[in-house]
């Protein structure tokens, strides 16, 4: 039987439904999980702790997806003027899910916002806006006219890391659609990749069977090639154990 992978969703108000939002996730996440050999399900961004416990009894792995900014209140900072849109209900839902999943050592893959959520779940902090807070930072932000699969900047992965072993190399070009990033690393986390400006691009949780998070969007890069497919396959292989 294929592993069952829960993908965290977001609220979507783009449909023509007055006063009602949808709970959705980007198709590229779903396709990546299917391509890697697992069955995806969408997890709503409104889960209670009890909901999370029930879900974790049934799924074999979790993919924490991208999305809006995370409230700085969850990492001991006051919101600055440059903070983007936030959804505190989603923040609470995903942080509860992450903490319970980490306790149970369920295989986890974090992407973009999901990379940041996992760091916060173990006590880390974020830059609220790279352009405002990091001198000399590259332009990591989302550009509406730029395709998600377009390569934007290089990253260097630490040799000997689980991520380097999975991808078979240490130097890659990646896409970039974020304005926040990991600032201080959380307990047990190890930084395993950087951008040329020093921004953290990937982390691994030590003493965990599979907990890798990346700041870029590997699922979108699968549109043009399979360079990032081994990451999803390794995640699914861990979930299948």
N, C-alpha and C positions, 0 to 999 in steps of 0.2 A: 504493500500500500504506500502511496506517495505521502511524504511528510505534509502536514498542514501548517501553513505559515500565515500568521496574523500580520496584516499591514495596517498601521495606524492611519486613520482618515482625518479629514478636515471638514469644516463647514463651508459650503459653497452656496453663494447667493446669486450666482450668475444666471440660473434658470429663471424663466418667467413665471415664478410662483410667488405671488405677493405675500409678504410677511412670513415666508417659510423658507428655510435653508435646507440644502441637501447635505448628506454625509457622503463624502466621496474621496477618491484617491486617484492620483495620476495613473493613466493607463500604462505608462512605461514601467512602473513598479510591478504591476500585475504581470505584464508580459515577461519581465526579467525572471520573476519567480517561476513562471510556467516554463520558460526556456531552460531554466536550471534543473527542472524535474520535480517541482513540488506543486501543491495546490494552494492558491492564495485565497484568503478571505479578508474582507475589509472590516476593521474595528472602528466603531463610532467614537468620536472625540468627546463623549459625555459619560464615560464609564465611571461607576463608583468603585470603591475598593472591593466590595463584594462581587461586582461584575468582573473585575480583574481576576479575582481568585477563581471564578468559574471558567473564564477564558483560558487561564493558565493550566487548567486541568485537561484541556482539550487540544491546544495547539502544541506543535513540536518546535516552533521557533517564532521569533518576532522580528519584523522589519519596522523600525521607527523611521517614518518618512519625513520629507521636507515640508515647509510651510511658513507661516507667519513667525514674527519675533516671539520670544519667550519673555514673560514678565520678569524684569530685574528683581522684583521682590523675592523671587525664588532663589536668587543667588546673592542676597544681602546687599543689594544696591538700590538706590532710588532711580526711577526712570528719568532719563535725560530727554532733552527736546527732540533729539534725532531718532528716538525709538519709533519703530513702525507699528503697524496694527498688531494687537495681541488678542488672544482668546484664552482667558484665565481658566475657563472650564476645560479646554483641551490641555492646558498646561497641567492642571491638577490630575486629570485623567491619565496622561502619559507618564507623569512622574510617579504616580502610584503604581502603574503597570510596570515601569522600569525597575523600581525598587523591589517589587515582589519577584519579578523575573530574575533579577540579579541574585536575590537570596536563594532562588531555586535552581540557579545555574542553567537556565534555559538558553539555548543558542540565540544570539542577538546580532543583528546588523543594523547600524545606525547610519543614516544618510542626511547630510546637511543639517536641518533643524534636529533630526534624530541624533546626529553626532553631538550636538550641543545639549540636548535633553539628557543623554547618558552621562555627560560630564557633570551636569548640575545634579543629577541623581546621586552621584558619589561625592558631592561637596565642592565641585569646581565652580568657576565663574566664567563670564563671557565679557568680551568687548561689546558694548552696545552699538557701536558704529566704528568700523575700521578707519574710514576717512577722517573722522573727527578725533579719534583717540590714538592712532598709530602713525607716527611720523614716517613718511617714506613708504607707506603701504601701497601695494599694487591696487588697481581698480578691480576688486573682486565682485562688485555688485552686479545685479541682474540688469541686463540691457534688453528692453522689449524687442528691438529689431534684430537681436542676435539669436540664432537658433540654439536650442538647449544643447545640441550635440557639438557645437563649435568649440574647438580647443582654444583655451585662453592663456594659460600659463603653465610653467613646468612645476613639478613636485619632485622631491627626493625622499625616497623611503629608506628607513634604516635597514642596513643589511643585517640579516639574522633575525629580523622581525617575522612574525607569522604572516603579515601582509606581503612582505617581499617574497617569502617562500611560495605563497599562493599565486602571486602574479608573475613570478619568475624573473623579476627585474627590480631595479631600484629607481630608475628614472623614467618619468612619464610626462606627457602633456595631458592636462585635464580641462574640463569646463569649469565655470565659476559663476554662481548666481546668488551670492550672499553678501550681506554687509556687516554681519556679526560673526564672531569666531571665538574659539576657546581662548581664554586669557590665563587663568591659573588652572592647573590640572587637578582633577579630583583624586580622592584616595584610591590607590591601587591601579590607577590609570597610568599608562606609559605612552608618551608621545612617540609615534613611529614614522611620521612624515611631516615635512615642512614645504611651504612655498618659498621662492627665492627671497621674499621679504621677511621670512621668519614666522609667518602665520602658520599655526598648527593645522595640518591637513588630514591627519589620521591619528587615531589612538587605539590601543588595545588594553583590555582589562586583564591584569595578571591574575593567575590562579583561577581562571575561568575557562571552560572547554571551548567556547567561541563567543567572544564579545569584541567585535571590531567595528569602529565607526570612522566614516570618511566625510570630509567637508564638501567634496565635489559630488556630482551626480553620475555615478557609474552606470545606472540603469538607462540614462539617456544616451550615453556613449555607445550602447549596444546597437543603436540604429545604423551606425556606419561600420563597426567592426566588432570582433569578439574579444578584444584585449582584456576587458573587465569581466567577461563571463566567468573565469575561474573563481573570482571572489564570490559570486552567487552560488556556484557549484560547491565550493568549500563550505559555505554557510548551510546549504541544503544537506550536504553529506553529514555535517555535525548534527543537524536536526533529525536525521534519519537513524541516529544511533540509539 
